[in-house]
Amino acid sequence: MNNSPGSAPNFTKACIVIFGVNIAWILIALWAFWGLIAAAATGWGINRLFTWIEGRRD
């Protein structure tokens, strides 16, 4: 009897979509509470963080 586990499903696309949805509602909530400047600054900071991570991966 072969009870070896199969390969795990690839949830990469689902993770990226949910990440985008979460970032969107967080930025909308920031905009609603503290205004456009706070949401734009947070988006800019996240962009800088991702650019830094991308540079470290190369």
C-alpha positions as protocol buffer text, in pm:
chain_id: "A"
residue {
  index: 1
  type: MET
  ca { x: 0 y: 0 z: 0 }
}
residue {
  index: 2
  type: ASN
  ca { x: 153 y: 333 z: -110 }
}
residue {
  index: 3
  type: ASN
  ca { x: 74 y: 610 z: 139 }
}
residue {
  index: 4
  type: SER
  ca { x: 324 y: 867 z: 13 }
}
residue {
  index: 5
  type: PRO
  ca { x: 189 y: 1221 z: 8 }
}
residue {
  index: 6
  type: GLY
  ca { x: 135 y: 1390 z: -329 }
}
residue {
  index: 7
  type: SER
  ca { x: 273 y: 1726 z: -426 }
}
residue {
  index: 8
  type: ALA
  ca { x: 125 y: 2035 z: -269 }
}
residue {
  index: 9
  type: PRO
  ca { x: -94 y: 2259 z: -484 }
}
residue {
  index: 10
  type: ASN
  ca { x: 60 y: 2582 z: -616 }
}
residue {
  index: 11
  type: PHE
  ca { x: -112 y: 2873 z: -440 }
}
residue {
  index: 12
  type: THR
  ca { x: 125 y: 3144 z: -567 }
}
residue {
  index: 13
  type: LYS
  ca { x: -132 y: 3321 z: -787 }
}
residue {
  index: 14
  type: ALA
  ca { x: -395 y: 3308 z: -515 }
}
residue {
  index: 15
  type: CYS
  ca { x: -147 y: 3454 z: -266 }
}
residue {
  index: 16
  type: ILE
  ca { x: -58 y: 3740 z: -502 }
}
residue {
  index: 17
  type: VAL
  ca { x: -426 y: 3821 z: -564 }
}
residue {
  index: 18
  type: ILE
  ca { x: -514 y: 3820 z: -194 }
}
residue {
  index: 19
  type: PHE
  ca { x: -205 y: 4030 z: -118 }
}
residue {
  index: 20
  type: GLY
  ca { x: -327 y: 4286 z: -372 }
}
residue {
  index: 21
  type: VAL
  ca { x: -676 y: 4286 z: -223 }
}
residue {
  index: 22
  type: ASN
  ca { x: -537 y: 4334 z: 128 }
}
residue {
  index: 23
  type: ILE
  ca { x: -307 y: 4619 z: 22 }
}
residue {
  index: 24
  type: ALA
  ca { x: -600 y: 4785 z: -157 }
}
residue {
  index: 25
  type: TRP
  ca { x: -831 y: 4784 z: 145 }
}
residue {
  index: 26
  type: ILE
  ca { x: -552 y: 4894 z: 379 }
}
residue {
  index: 27
  type: LEU
  ca { x: -469 y: 5192 z: 155 }
}
residue {
  index: 28
  type: ILE
  ca { x: -840 y: 5278 z: 120 }
}
residue {
  index: 29
  type: ALA
  ca { x: -881 y: 5264 z: 500 }
}
residue {
  index: 30
  type: LEU
  ca { x: -575 y: 5488 z: 544 }
}
residue {
  index: 31
  type: TRP
  ca { x: -716 y: 5730 z: 291 }
}
residue {
  index: 32
  type: ALA
  ca { x: -1052 y: 5736 z: 471 }
}
residue {
  index: 33
  type: PHE
  ca { x: -898 y: 5794 z: 815 }
}
residue {
  index: 34
  type: TRP
  ca { x: -591 y: 6009 z: 753 }
}
residue {
  index: 35
  type: GLY
  ca { x: -621 y: 6131 z: 396 }
}
residue {
  index: 36
  type: LEU
  ca { x: -452 y: 6087 z: 64 }
}
residue {
  index: 37
  type: ILE
  ca { x: -105 y: 6185 z: 188 }
}
residue {
  index: 38
  type: ALA
  ca { x: -88 y: 5900 z: 441 }
}
residue {
  index: 39
  type: ALA
  ca { x: -210 y: 5646 z: 183 }
}
residue {
  index: 40
  type: ALA
  ca { x: 34 y: 5775 z: -80 }
}
residue {
  index: 41
  type: ALA
  ca { x: 324 y: 5773 z: 169 }
}
residue {
  index: 42
  type: THR
  ca { x: 245 y: 5417 z: 272 }
}
residue {
  index: 43
  type: GLY
  ca { x: 226 y: 5304 z: -91 }
}
residue {
  index: 44
  type: TRP
  ca { x: 555 y: 5480 z: -165 }
}
residue {
  index: 45
  type: GLY
  ca { x: 717 y: 5311 z: 136 }
}
residue {
  index: 46
  type: ILE
  ca { x: 593 y: 4968 z: 31 }
}
residue {
  index: 47
  type: ASN
  ca { x: 723 y: 5032 z: -322 }
}
residue {
  index: 48
  type: ARG
  ca { x: 1066 y: 5127 z: -184 }
}
residue {
  index: 49
  type: LEU
  ca { x: 1068 y: 4813 z: 33 }
}
residue {
  index: 50
  type: PHE
  ca { x: 985 y: 4588 z: -264 }
}
residue {
  index: 51
  type: THR
  ca { x: 1249 y: 4760 z: -478 }
}
residue {
  index: 52
  type: TRP
  ca { x: 1507 y: 4702 z: -202 }
}
residue {
  index: 53
  type: ILE
  ca { x: 1407 y: 4334 z: -171 }
}
residue {
  index: 54
  type: GLU
  ca { x: 1425 y: 4293 z: -550 }
}
residue {
  index: 55
  type: GLY
  ca { x: 1775 y: 4443 z: -551 }
}
residue {
  index: 56
  type: ARG
  ca { x: 1889 y: 4202 z: -280 }
}
residue {
  index: 57
  type: ARG
  ca { x: 1755 y: 3900 z: -473 }
}
residue {
  index: 58
  type: ASP
  ca { x: 1963 y: 3975 z: -784 }
}
